[in-house]
């Protein structure tokens, strides 16, 4: 019985050596994790807020403003817009003391269309 146990241990040792003899460990024990590269957005500031027709080019993409939405009848306070673009675009809108982000083909002040918390668009960037 002792002989068979010794043979089994010798067999297991030989098996482990043969399995792990080609194992190479190099570098640190901590795996290296590489974050995926995320594209840095390209943004263009819209300088003619309210103008129609208005087309801005963002990183080779033409974005056409098709509509501006006004808070008041005389359109002195613009609170939204609609665009047309062949690919998705993002917006950074500054209104009063707030900054809003949006994407798609339409943006309207999230506070609504009337009231003292609805401020007009002060600046606008279109990003891709």
Rosetta constraint file for C-alpha pairs under 8 A:
AtomPair CA 1 CA 5 HARMONIC 6.35 0.50
AtomPair CA 2 CA 6 HARMONIC 6.19 0.50
AtomPair CA 3 CA 7 HARMONIC 6.14 0.50
AtomPair CA 4 CA 8 HARMONIC 6.08 0.50
AtomPair CA 5 CA 9 HARMONIC 6.28 0.50
AtomPair CA 6 CA 10 HARMONIC 6.17 0.50
AtomPair CA 7 CA 11 HARMONIC 6.02 0.50
AtomPair CA 8 CA 12 HARMONIC 6.15 0.50
AtomPair CA 9 CA 13 HARMONIC 6.11 0.50
AtomPair CA 10 CA 14 HARMONIC 6.18 0.50
AtomPair CA 11 CA 15 HARMONIC 6.12 0.50
AtomPair CA 12 CA 16 HARMONIC 6.12 0.50
AtomPair CA 13 CA 17 HARMONIC 6.15 0.50
AtomPair CA 14 CA 18 HARMONIC 6.11 0.50
AtomPair CA 15 CA 19 HARMONIC 6.11 0.50
AtomPair CA 16 CA 20 HARMONIC 6.01 0.50
AtomPair CA 17 CA 21 HARMONIC 5.39 0.50
AtomPair CA 18 CA 22 HARMONIC 7.80 0.50
AtomPair CA 41 CA 127 HARMONIC 6.12 0.50
AtomPair CA 41 CA 128 HARMONIC 5.49 0.50
AtomPair CA 42 CA 58 HARMONIC 6.83 0.50
AtomPair CA 42 CA 59 HARMONIC 6.40 0.50
AtomPair CA 42 CA 127 HARMONIC 5.38 0.50
AtomPair CA 42 CA 128 HARMONIC 5.45 0.50
AtomPair CA 43 CA 58 HARMONIC 6.53 0.50
AtomPair CA 43 CA 125 HARMONIC 6.05 0.50
AtomPair CA 43 CA 126 HARMONIC 5.42 0.50
AtomPair CA 43 CA 127 HARMONIC 4.02 0.50
AtomPair CA 43 CA 128 HARMONIC 6.50 0.50
AtomPair CA 44 CA 56 HARMONIC 7.73 0.50
AtomPair CA 44 CA 57 HARMONIC 7.63 0.50
AtomPair CA 44 CA 58 HARMONIC 6.07 0.50
AtomPair CA 44 CA 125 HARMONIC 5.36 0.50
AtomPair CA 44 CA 126 HARMONIC 5.40 0.50
AtomPair CA 44 CA 127 HARMONIC 6.39 0.50
AtomPair CA 45 CA 123 HARMONIC 7.67 0.50
AtomPair CA 45 CA 124 HARMONIC 5.92 0.50
AtomPair CA 45 CA 125 HARMONIC 4.30 0.50
AtomPair CA 45 CA 126 HARMONIC 6.51 0.50
AtomPair CA 46 CA 56 HARMONIC 7.37 0.50
AtomPair CA 46 CA 123 HARMONIC 7.31 0.50
AtomPair CA 46 CA 124 HARMONIC 5.53 0.50
AtomPair CA 46 CA 125 HARMONIC 5.73 0.50
AtomPair CA 46 CA 126 HARMONIC 7.23 0.50
AtomPair CA 47 CA 123 HARMONIC 7.91 0.50
AtomPair CA 47 CA 124 HARMONIC 7.90 0.50
AtomPair CA 48 CA 54 HARMONIC 7.73 0.50
AtomPair CA 49 CA 123 HARMONIC 7.87 0.50
AtomPair CA 49 CA 124 HARMONIC 7.75 0.50
AtomPair CA 50 CA 68 HARMONIC 6.04 0.50
AtomPair CA 50 CA 78 HARMONIC 7.17 0.50
AtomPair CA 52 CA 65 HARMONIC 7.03 0.50
AtomPair CA 52 CA 66 HARMONIC 7.03 0.50
AtomPair CA 52 CA 67 HARMONIC 7.56 0.50
AtomPair CA 53 CA 64 HARMONIC 7.59 0.50
AtomPair CA 53 CA 65 HARMONIC 6.76 0.50
AtomPair CA 53 CA 66 HARMONIC 6.94 0.50
AtomPair CA 54 CA 64 HARMONIC 5.81 0.50
AtomPair CA 54 CA 65 HARMONIC 5.34 0.50
AtomPair CA 54 CA 66 HARMONIC 7.56 0.50
AtomPair CA 55 CA 62 HARMONIC 6.49 0.50
AtomPair CA 55 CA 63 HARMONIC 5.50 0.50
AtomPair CA 55 CA 64 HARMONIC 4.24 0.50
AtomPair CA 55 CA 65 HARMONIC 6.13 0.50
AtomPair CA 56 CA 62 HARMONIC 5.85 0.50
AtomPair CA 56 CA 63 HARMONIC 5.34 0.50
AtomPair CA 56 CA 64 HARMONIC 6.50 0.50
AtomPair CA 57 CA 61 HARMONIC 5.38 0.50
AtomPair CA 57 CA 62 HARMONIC 4.51 0.50
AtomPair CA 57 CA 63 HARMONIC 6.08 0.50
AtomPair CA 58 CA 62 HARMONIC 6.43 0.50
AtomPair CA 58 CA 63 HARMONIC 7.29 0.50
AtomPair CA 58 CA 126 HARMONIC 7.19 0.50
AtomPair CA 58 CA 127 HARMONIC 6.66 0.50
AtomPair CA 58 CA 128 HARMONIC 6.56 0.50
AtomPair CA 59 CA 128 HARMONIC 7.03 0.50
AtomPair CA 61 CA 85 HARMONIC 7.42 0.50
AtomPair CA 61 CA 86 HARMONIC 7.48 0.50
AtomPair CA 61 CA 87 HARMONIC 7.57 0.50
AtomPair CA 62 CA 85 HARMONIC 6.33 0.50
AtomPair CA 62 CA 86 HARMONIC 7.69 0.50
AtomPair CA 63 CA 83 HARMONIC 6.57 0.50
AtomPair CA 63 CA 84 HARMONIC 5.89 0.50
AtomPair CA 63 CA 85 HARMONIC 4.79 0.50
AtomPair CA 63 CA 86 HARMONIC 7.86 0.50
AtomPair CA 64 CA 83 HARMONIC 5.43 0.50
AtomPair CA 64 CA 84 HARMONIC 5.17 0.50
AtomPair CA 64 CA 85 HARMONIC 6.44 0.50
AtomPair CA 65 CA 81 HARMONIC 7.21 0.50
AtomPair CA 65 CA 82 HARMONIC 5.96 0.50
AtomPair CA 65 CA 83 HARMONIC 4.33 0.50
AtomPair CA 65 CA 84 HARMONIC 6.43 0.50
AtomPair CA 66 CA 81 HARMONIC 7.59 0.50
AtomPair CA 66 CA 82 HARMONIC 5.64 0.50
AtomPair CA 66 CA 83 HARMONIC 5.38 0.50
AtomPair CA 66 CA 84 HARMONIC 6.81 0.50
AtomPair CA 67 CA 81 HARMONIC 5.37 0.50
AtomPair CA 67 CA 82 HARMONIC 5.03 0.50
AtomPair CA 67 CA 83 HARMONIC 7.09 0.50
AtomPair CA 68 CA 78 HARMONIC 6.66 0.50
AtomPair CA 68 CA 79 HARMONIC 7.72 0.50
AtomPair CA 68 CA 80 HARMONIC 5.79 0.50
AtomPair CA 68 CA 81 HARMONIC 4.28 0.50
AtomPair CA 68 CA 82 HARMONIC 6.56 0.50
AtomPair CA 69 CA 75 HARMONIC 7.87 0.50
AtomPair CA 69 CA 78 HARMONIC 5.63 0.50
AtomPair CA 69 CA 79 HARMONIC 5.71 0.50
AtomPair CA 69 CA 80 HARMONIC 4.71 0.50
AtomPair CA 69 CA 81 HARMONIC 5.61 0.50
AtomPair CA 69 CA 108 HARMONIC 7.76 0.50
AtomPair CA 70 CA 74 HARMONIC 8.00 0.50
AtomPair CA 70 CA 75 HARMONIC 4.93 0.50
AtomPair CA 70 CA 76 HARMONIC 7.11 0.50
AtomPair CA 70 CA 77 HARMONIC 5.61 0.50
AtomPair CA 70 CA 78 HARMONIC 4.28 0.50
AtomPair CA 70 CA 79 HARMONIC 5.55 0.50
AtomPair CA 70 CA 80 HARMONIC 6.95 0.50
AtomPair CA 71 CA 75 HARMONIC 6.74 0.50
AtomPair CA 71 CA 76 HARMONIC 7.80 0.50
AtomPair CA 71 CA 77 HARMONIC 5.51 0.50
AtomPair CA 71 CA 78 HARMONIC 6.01 0.50
AtomPair CA 71 CA 79 HARMONIC 6.03 0.50
AtomPair CA 71 CA 113 HARMONIC 5.74 0.50
AtomPair CA 71 CA 114 HARMONIC 6.30 0.50
AtomPair CA 71 CA 120 HARMONIC 7.67 0.50
AtomPair CA 72 CA 76 HARMONIC 6.77 0.50
AtomPair CA 72 CA 77 HARMONIC 6.38 0.50
AtomPair CA 77 CA 119 HARMONIC 7.58 0.50
AtomPair CA 77 CA 120 HARMONIC 4.91 0.50
AtomPair CA 77 CA 121 HARMONIC 7.42 0.50
AtomPair CA 78 CA 120 HARMONIC 5.06 0.50
AtomPair CA 78 CA 121 HARMONIC 5.87 0.50
AtomPair CA 79 CA 108 HARMONIC 5.93 0.50
AtomPair CA 79 CA 109 HARMONIC 5.55 0.50
AtomPair CA 79 CA 113 HARMONIC 7.10 0.50
AtomPair CA 79 CA 118 HARMONIC 7.58 0.50
AtomPair CA 79 CA 119 HARMONIC 7.01 0.50
AtomPair CA 79 CA 120 HARMONIC 4.95 0.50
AtomPair CA 79 CA 121 HARMONIC 5.71 0.50
AtomPair CA 80 CA 106 HARMONIC 7.54 0.50
AtomPair CA 80 CA 107 HARMONIC 5.32 0.50
AtomPair CA 80 CA 108 HARMONIC 4.07 0.50
AtomPair CA 80 CA 109 HARMONIC 6.11 0.50
AtomPair CA 80 CA 121 HARMONIC 7.61 0.50
AtomPair CA 81 CA 106 HARMONIC 5.83 0.50
AtomPair CA 81 CA 107 HARMONIC 5.55 0.50
AtomPair CA 81 CA 108 HARMONIC 6.58 0.50
AtomPair CA 82 CA 105 HARMONIC 5.63 0.50
AtomPair CA 82 CA 106 HARMONIC 4.35 0.50
AtomPair CA 82 CA 107 HARMONIC 6.54 0.50
AtomPair CA 83 CA 105 HARMONIC 4.96 0.50
AtomPair CA 83 CA 106 HARMONIC 6.26 0.50
AtomPair CA 84 CA 105 HARMONIC 6.16 0.50
AtomPair CA 85 CA 89 HARMONIC 7.51 0.50
AtomPair CA 85 CA 105 HARMONIC 7.57 0.50
AtomPair CA 88 CA 103 HARMONIC 7.31 0.50
AtomPair CA 88 CA 104 HARMONIC 6.11 0.50
AtomPair CA 88 CA 105 HARMONIC 7.97 0.50
AtomPair CA 88 CA 128 HARMONIC 7.17 0.50
AtomPair CA 89 CA 103 HARMONIC 5.79 0.50
AtomPair CA 89 CA 104 HARMONIC 6.04 0.50
AtomPair CA 89 CA 105 HARMONIC 7.59 0.50
AtomPair CA 89 CA 126 HARMONIC 6.75 0.50
AtomPair CA 89 CA 127 HARMONIC 5.75 0.50
AtomPair CA 89 CA 128 HARMONIC 5.12 0.50
AtomPair CA 90 CA 101 HARMONIC 7.25 0.50
AtomPair CA 90 CA 102 HARMONIC 5.64 0.50
AtomPair CA 90 CA 103 HARMONIC 4.14 0.50
AtomPair CA 90 CA 104 HARMONIC 6.63 0.50
AtomPair CA 90 CA 126 HARMONIC 5.84 0.50
AtomPair CA 90 CA 127 HARMONIC 4.96 0.50
AtomPair CA 90 CA 128 HARMONIC 6.20 0.50
AtomPair CA 91 CA 100 HARMONIC 7.95 0.50
AtomPair CA 91 CA 101 HARMONIC 5.45 0.50
AtomPair CA 91 CA 102 HARMONIC 5.02 0.50
AtomPair CA 91 CA 103 HARMONIC 5.83 0.50
AtomPair CA 91 CA 124 HARMONIC 7.07 0.50
AtomPair CA 91 CA 125 HARMONIC 5.68 0.50
AtomPair CA 91 CA 126 HARMONIC 4.77 0.50
AtomPair CA 91 CA 127 HARMONIC 5.99 0.50
AtomPair CA 92 CA 99 HARMONIC 6.91 0.50
AtomPair CA 92 CA 100 HARMONIC 5.79 0.50
AtomPair CA 92 CA 101 HARMONIC 4.65 0.50
AtomPair CA 92 CA 102 HARMONIC 6.69 0.50
AtomPair CA 92 CA 124 HARMONIC 5.80 0.50
AtomPair CA 92 CA 125 HARMONIC 5.12 0.50
AtomPair CA 92 CA 126 HARMONIC 6.64 0.50
AtomPair CA 92 CA 127 HARMONIC 7.79 0.50
AtomPair CA 93 CA 99 HARMONIC 5.64 0.50
AtomPair CA 93 CA 100 HARMONIC 5.09 0.50
AtomPair CA 93 CA 101 HARMONIC 6.24 0.50
AtomPair CA 93 CA 121 HARMONIC 6.70 0.50
AtomPair CA 93 CA 122 HARMONIC 7.58 0.50
AtomPair CA 93 CA 123 HARMONIC 5.93 0.50
AtomPair CA 93 CA 124 HARMONIC 4.65 0.50
AtomPair CA 93 CA 125 HARMONIC 6.54 0.50
AtomPair CA 94 CA 98 HARMONIC 5.79 0.50
AtomPair CA 94 CA 99 HARMONIC 4.43 0.50
AtomPair CA 94 CA 100 HARMONIC 6.31 0.50
AtomPair CA 94 CA 121 HARMONIC 6.02 0.50
AtomPair CA 94 CA 122 HARMONIC 5.49 0.50
AtomPair CA 94 CA 123 HARMONIC 5.15 0.50
AtomPair CA 94 CA 124 HARMONIC 6.40 0.50
AtomPair CA 95 CA 99 HARMONIC 6.29 0.50
AtomPair CA 95 CA 100 HARMONIC 7.76 0.50
AtomPair CA 95 CA 119 HARMONIC 5.51 0.50
AtomPair CA 95 CA 120 HARMONIC 5.62 0.50
AtomPair CA 95 CA 121 HARMONIC 4.69 0.50
AtomPair CA 95 CA 122 HARMONIC 5.22 0.50
AtomPair CA 95 CA 123 HARMONIC 7.14 0.50
AtomPair CA 96 CA 119 HARMONIC 5.37 0.50
AtomPair CA 96 CA 120 HARMONIC 6.96 0.50
AtomPair CA 96 CA 121 HARMONIC 7.53 0.50
AtomPair CA 96 CA 122 HARMONIC 6.88 0.50
AtomPair CA 102 CA 107 HARMONIC 6.70 0.50
AtomPair CA 103 CA 107 HARMONIC 7.69 0.50
AtomPair CA 108 CA 112 HARMONIC 7.41 0.50
AtomPair CA 108 CA 113 HARMONIC 7.91 0.50
AtomPair CA 109 CA 113 HARMONIC 7.00 0.50
AtomPair CA 109 CA 118 HARMONIC 6.80 0.50
AtomPair CA 109 CA 119 HARMONIC 7.88 0.50
AtomPair CA 111 CA 117 HARMONIC 6.45 0.50
AtomPair CA 111 CA 118 HARMONIC 5.61 0.50
AtomPair CA 112 CA 118 HARMONIC 6.45 0.50
AtomPair CA 113 CA 118 HARMONIC 6.51 0.50
AtomPair CA 114 CA 118 HARMONIC 6.11 0.50
